[in-house]
Amino acid sequence: MSAYSCGGDDDASSVSDNVTITLSKEKFDVPSSECSLTVDVTCSGREWTAFSDADWVKVQVVGSTSANGHLSLSVTANTTSVERVAHITVRSGLTRKTIEITQGFPLSLSDTELYSSSKGQSFRVAVVSWNNEFTVHVNSNWIQAKRVTDSGTDYVEITTTANESTESRSAVVTVSTANESADITVHQSSIEDQTMYCPDGYHLVWHDEFDDGTVLNANDWTHEVQKSGWVNNELQNYVNRTTPDGEWVTRLNNGKLNIRALKENGKIYSGRVYAKVKSGWTYGYIEASIKLPKGKGTWPAFWMMPVNFRSWPADGEIDIMEEVGYHPNYVSSSLHANAHVHSNGTQVTHEMYCAGAEDEFHTYAILWTHENITTYVDGQLQLSYDNRGLGRDDWPYDDPFYVIFNLAWGGSWGGQQGVDENALPTVMEVDYIRVFQK
């Protein structure tokens, strides 16, 4: 209870002592957003005051020693999912008057982002709105939306038409009340999704087929720039797209991402690129098609690191595919965390032979959930590791991770049996990267 002016006994009855209080308004229905209200007060007594029975309504009394004054009421936003009611008591002597404020709850949607296949789908999004009043609007003609009620629950029913284009598309469905609105973003895959493998219950959320232009989309991809020796005693210098003399280390060519390692003026240059480095993904099925480079000294990798990285290996590392050129066509997967790390030989890892990995494209994938991480080579199981419930030291894999492609040269593993610079330049090719989520 918040009192903003002095007065008499709060527990006194409402028996009249010949004082009259008149209020300009005694009842308010307000939306969930914060607002300010004013009530004029006329009082025949010598002094009057007011207080609220709820801490979400603040009361300021103006003119409490005069016959005519007013109340300034400040109502905070309602962030709960239920309607709430406050009472403001205006008092002079034994006389009471009450102002009732009913505040609605905010508009709520069960989903704000949907993913549709290219064939078209229907969805229902549950809507909770104050007084059950809302309207629906769409901003694209390939999507329809309407309000329906089923078993006492209000929904927006959204239907997408087939997308015959090779471009994905997005639209917005806006749900509005008299005082607020909320958007549902609907993403629809291109027709290409009909030829993609997708686990049951998953949908395509992002992909790059590398068939648009000659350089990576800067909205999706980030180049690492580091000098040799930065990690693992590797010999390459990572640069942004081109070397100092203008030779490319990354480019798009014939629908492929090419990452090239080469020697220039006595130095080795290569590329390391990150997909969605600031957001990444938490869980999903992630697949890439890759042709590995040839040559002793190469160390290509398709792997993931945490978006909110603080320290290694505490925050985890997920290696979906690695290979070293001195052991051609043997690909491995590994997981690193405090409880399993290669520095003391406890890392979770598995290696398998993949015939022709350096001569043709093969698929490398991960199926990642809260319960398990499994990696695959051409659909064959490579590594499987369960969340054993032992805490973050053993399972730091519930945070968002971003995808990395890189081609290292030499280093603690790639150069373990020396390097052969006659193999340079050499290229790692990526046909596509696709991310699916439930």
N, C-alpha and C positions, 0 to 999 in steps of 0.2 A: 504494500500500500504506500502510495506516494502522496504526501500532503505538501502543498505549496503555499499555504497561508494558515495562520493560527485560528483557532476557533474553540468551541466548547467540547462537550463530551461526545465522543464518536458513537457511544452506545445509547445515547438518548433516544427516546421514542420520537415518532414523527408527530407528536401532539402539537397542535398549533399554539403559538404564543402571540397570536395576532400579527405575525410577520407574513407578508406575502412575497413570494418569489415567482417571477415570471421569466421563462426561457424562450428565446426565439425559435429553438428547435430542441426536441427531446429524444429524437431517434435518428440514427444514421445507418445506412448500409453502404459500406465502402469496399473497394476492390482490394486485392492482396498487396498492391504496391503501397509504399509509404505515402502519406498525405497529411495535409494540415486542415483543421476545421476551426471555425469560429462560431461561438454561441454568445448572443447578447443576453445580458442578465439585468433584470430590474428587481430591486429588493427594497422593501419598505423598512427594513431593519437598519440599525446603525452600522452594522458590519456583516459581511458575508465571506465565505470561503468555499473551496471546492477541492476534491481529491479523487484519485482514480483507484479502482480495485485491481488494476492490471498494470504490470510494469511496461507493457508495450504501448501504453498511452500516457504521454506526459502532459501535465496540466500547468498552464501559466495563467494566473489570476491578475486581471487588470481592473483597477477601480474598485477594490473590495471595501473601501470605506465611504463609497458614494452610492447613491441610489441607482445609478446606471453605470454598468461596467460590462466587461466581456471576458470570456474564456478563450484562450488559444490552445487548441488541442493538437498535439503532434503524435501521429500514428505511425509506428514503424512497420516495415514490410513483414508480411506473414510468409515465412518460409516453410511452414508446416504443411501437411496435407489435409488439414481439417479447418472448418470454420471456427472462429473464436469470437467471444462476446466480452466486452468490457462495460463497466458502469461508472459513470462520473457522478458523484454526489455533490450537490450544491446545498450549502447549509448556512442558515442564519438562526441563531438561538436553537429552538427546538424544531424549527421548520426545515423540511428536506424536500429537494426536488432531484430527480434522477434523469440523467442522459444515458441512453443505451447506444453503444456502438457495436455493430455486427460487421466483422471483417471476413471477406471471402478468402478462400485458399487459392494459390496460384494454379494456372493451367498446367496440366501434367500429361505427358505422352509416354507410352510404354517403349517407343523407339523413336529416335531422331535421325537414324541413318539406315537405309535399306539398300540391298544389292540384288539386282534382278539379272537373270540370265538373258541372253539375247533373244530367246524364244518368247519371252514375255511371261509375267507371273502376276499373281494377285497376293496382296498382303492385307492384314488387318492390324491397325495400330490403336490400342486402347486409349481413350481420352477421358480424363477426369477434369471437369470444369465446374466452377461455381454456378449453381442454379441450372446446370446442364445446358447452358446456352453457348453454342459456338457455330461458326461457319467454316467452310473449307474452300480454298482456292488453289489452282495449279497454274504454273507459268509456262507449260509446254503442252503441245497438242498430242504428243505420243504417250501421254499419261492421263488417266482419269482417276478422280477421287470423289467419293461421296460419303455422307454420314449415314451410318446404320446403327441400329440398336438390337442387341441380341442378348436375351436372358438378363435384361436389366443393365447391361454394360454398353456404353457408347463407344463406337469405333469410327475411325476413318478407314474406309475400304479403298485400297489403291490398286489399280491395275495398269500394267505396262503392256504396250503393244510390241510386236516383234521388231527387233533392230536388224535390218539387213545390211547395215553399213559395216565397214572394217574399222570404224571409229567408235569408241565407247562414248556414252553420253550421260548427262546428269540433269535432273530437274528438281524443283522445290515444290513441296506441298505445304501451304501455310494454313494453320489452324488458328482462328481468331475468335476472341470474345470481345465484348464492348471495350475492354480496358487493356488487353494484352494479346500477344500472338506468339506462336512457336512454329518453327520450321521443321519439316521432315525432308531430308535430302535423299533423293533416290538415284542411285547409280545403276546404269545398265551396261552390261558388257557388249563388246562388238561381236559380230557374227563369228569371229575367230574362236570364241570360247567353246563353240560346238565341236571343235577338233582337239580341244585340250583335255588331258586327263585331269580329273578332279575327284578327290575322295568323296564318298557319300556324306551328305550333310554340310559340305563346304561350298563356298562360292568365291569367285575371283574378286579380289579387292584391289590388286595393282599388278601391272605387268609392263615389261618393256620388250618389244620384239626387235628393237634396234633397226627399224626399217624407215626411219624418218630423218632425213638429213645426213650429215657427215660427222656431227659432234653430239655428245651426250646432252640430254635436256638438263639444263642447269637447275630447273625447279626440282628435279628428282635426284641428281647426282652431284657429288662433291669429289674433287681430286685432292689426294694427299700430296703435300710438298715437304719433302724431308731429304736431308743429305745422307750419304752412305754411313753405315754404322749406327743408324738410329735405333734399330731393334735387331736382335739375334745376330749381330755382327755381319749383317747383310751388306753386300758390296754395291748395290744399285743406289742411284739417286732418284727419288720420286719427284716428278715434275708435273705441272698442269698442262697436259695435252702435248706440248712440244718441248724439245731440247733447246739449249741456248742457240744452236745453229739452225733451229726450225724443223728438225726431224720429228715426226709424230711418234708418240708413245701410246696414245689412245685415239681411235677414230672409229666411225661407223662405216662399214663397207660391205655391200651386197647383203644387207640385212643381218650383219653380225657386228658385235663389239670386238674390236681387235685391241689387244694389249701387247705391246712390243717391248722387248728388252734389246738394247743395242749399245755399241761402244762408240763414243765420240770424244775426240781429243783426250784420249787416255782415261775417260770415265765411263762407267756403265749407267745408263738411264733406263727407267721403266715407269710403269703406271700402277697406281693403286686408287681405286674408286669406291665410294660409299653410296649406297642407295638409301634415301630418306634418313640421313644421319641424325636429324633433329627429332624425329618421331619414331621411326622404326615400327616394329610390330611385336605384339605379345601373343604368342602361340600361332599356330597355323601350319599349313602344308606349303613348303617353299621348294620350287624346282627350277633348275637351270640345265641347259644343254650346252656342253662345253667340249671343245677339242683342245687337248693339252699340247704345250710346246715340246720340242725335242731339244736335247742337249744336256750334258753333264754340267750342273751348276744351276739349272732351272729349278724353281720352287713355286709353282702356281698354286693358288688357293681360292676356294669359295667358302666363306666363313662369316661369322657374326660376332659383333661386340655390343655391349650394353650402351644404350643411349645416354644414361646418366652415370657414366663411368667415373669411379673415384680411385680405385686401386685394383691391381691385378695380383693374384687371381681371384681375390675375394668377390669381385662383381661378376665373374664368370667369363667364359669364352666358349663358343660353339664352332667347331671346325667341321663343316659338312663334307668337304673334299680337299685333300692335299695330295700332292705327288712331288717327288724329287727326281730330277733327271737321271741321276746315276742308278736309279732303280725303276726303269721305265715301265709304265702300265700297271704299276701297283699303287692303288689309291687308298687313302685312309680317312677315317673320321675320328675325332677326339673331342672330349669335353674337359675343360679345365675349371677348377674351383679350389678353394682352400683345402678341401679334403681329398682332392685328386688332381695332382699337378705334375708335369713331366720333370720338374727340377729334382724331385725325390722319387721318381719312378712310379708314382701312384696314379698317373693320369688314366682316364677311361678312354681306351682307344681300340681300334680294330682296322686291320689292313686286308685288302683282297685284290686279287688279280683281275684286271679289266682289259681283255684282249682288244688291242687297237685303240686304246685311250688316246694315243698321240697321233693317230692317223684319221680318226673320224669322230663324229659327235656322239657323246653318251650323256645320259641324264643322271644328275646327282640331286638328291632330294632329302628333305627332313620333314618328318611329321612330329610336331612339337605341341604337347599339351601340358597341363599342370601335373599330370600323373607320370608322363613318360616322354622321352626323346628317342626317336628311331630315325636312322639315316638309311638311304637306299642308293644303290648303283643300278641303273637300268631296271628299277623295280625290285631288285633283289636286296634282301635285308643286309645291311652292313654292320650297324651298331645299334644296340637297344639298351637304354638305361632308365630305370625307374626312379621316381621320387620316393625315397625310402622314409620320408618324414623325419629326417635327422637335422633339419634346420638349414639355414642359409649357407653354412660352410660346405654342405654337400649338395645343395640345390639352390643356386642363385639365379635360377632360370625362369622366374615368374615376372621379370621386368621386361620392358621393351628392348629389343635388340635390332640393330640395323645390319644390312647385308654388305659384304665386302668382296670385291674381286681384285686380286693383285697377282703380279708376276715378279717374284723376288729372284735375286741372283746371288748364289753363294750363301754364306751365313752358316749358322751353327748346325743346320740340318742340310740345307741345299748344297753346301760346300763341304760336307763331311768327307767326301772322297775327291776333293779338288774340283776345279771348274775347267771347262774347255771353251775358251773364247772363240774358237773356230765355229762354234755353234751359233754365234751371234751374226746378224740379228735373228731372233726367234719370237714366235707369236703365239699367244693364248687367244683362242676365239670363243666367244659366247654367242650362241644363237638366240637365246631368250632367257629371261628371268620372270617367274610367275609366283605370285603370292596369293594363297587361298586361305580363307578363315571360315569358321563356323558362323 
